[in-house]
Amino acid sequence: MLDPLTKLQMRNVLLNDILSIKIGSLLLIDIDNFHCINNMYGIKSGDIVLTKIANFLNDFSKKQGYKIYRVASNEFALLDYEANFDLDDIYNDIEYLIDAISKYDIFIDTIEESINVHVTVGFAISNNLILEEAGAALQHAKKNSLKFSAYSNLTNDVLGLSRYVYWNKEIQKAIKSENIIPFFQPIFDIKGTIVKHEILMRLVQEGEEKKLFISPVEFLAISVQTKKYNELSRTIIFHSLYLMQNTQHSFSINFAYQDIKNKELMYDLYNFLENNPDVAKRVTFEILETELIKDKQLLMEFLKKVKSYGVCIAIDDFGSGFSSFEMILLVEPDFIKIDGSLIKNIDVDKKALTLVEAIVVFSHKMGMQVVAEYVHSKAVYDILTTIEVDMFQGFYLCEPLFTPN
């Protein structure tokens, strides 16, 4: 049965078609603020807009090989169930649709005016849950004022499709060419001596004039979406540990919940620490404060095991999350690293200073040393030394280095 207004297949047909495919790509297209068109110009004008957009999408679908449906009042779906999909082509289709529809003037005879509309697109590649997943992407896009979002069934999450396409390729290229490398952020004591280095991941890109070293802020979330995170993390962790076999430097390495629940990684890590006791005594594992509450039992098993080899533990970004002091006492870390959001403004924000002072006093009474991150100016550094912070890192003292030497 066809939709009486647009003469397109309806939602029930889409659902049946989805059941018959192994995998498909679905674009869910929503006309923005359609209720405003009905309220301002009347339902008949709204019907004309729907008909015109349906005709436009129908013509586009025939050219590009999609099957089209009207799935809700102001929502259309384009389904492709070919065996192979090119994300670049799909991205280009979405960009074209958004741009072309925004420039499409729909003339309404009854009011003698042209109406210009915009659309939001949700996208998914999946099997029989594709409609729900594209719907989740669409809702995410609308909630966050994005033109479109893509759904990843790898982590039940959504992300911008253009970033997904770009960074997915860059991550694969970097892994293949061994361009995932460590940088070294020096950590200083009160005397200005480097006592250890925090390992920071960087993705190397070949720029026009020089190499670019990209922070994981740009690509780490997408590495989780594309199941590349474990490989990236393993590369950095073991690169650092192997490096420590040939140096007397002490390193600090970040561990996420994703790492701790990776059984294969943990098995190899424990073997390495057992066979390299000198390295184990010089390494600190940093755990984000916000990671502490995800799986208490798993965390405690990990901590007990690595501490038995002599590894030190630091709670990273302390003050940024909601973990209780009871949890800190349970973890019994050697170091508390105060989050940069608290440190960076202590020279002008009395509340931040008061909170940092309280953390320092608490930590010292519990036998934990305090590391201040994001030390970006002399004014901040001087205050931190006055309140007896133990260690410091930040651009004021030294930027991340290619080498710990």
Secondary structure by P-SEA (a helix, b strand, c coil): ccccccccccaaaaaaaaaacccbbbbbbbbcaaaaaaaaccaaaaaaaaaaaaaaaaaaaaaabbbbbbccccbbbbbbbcccccaaaaaaaaaaaaaaaaabbbbbccccbbbbbbbbbbbbbcccaaaaaaaaaaaaaaaacccbbbbbccccccccaaaaaaaaaaaaaaaaaccbbbbbbbbbcccccccbbbbbbbbbbbcccbbbbbcccccaaaaaaacaaaaaaaaaaaaaaaaaaaccbbbbbbbccccccaaaaaaaaaaaaaacaaaaaabbbbbbcccccccaaaaaaaaaaaaaabbbbbbcccccccccaaaaaaacccbbbccccccccccccaaaaaaaaaaaaaaaaacbbbbbcccccaaaaaaaaaacccccccccccccccccc
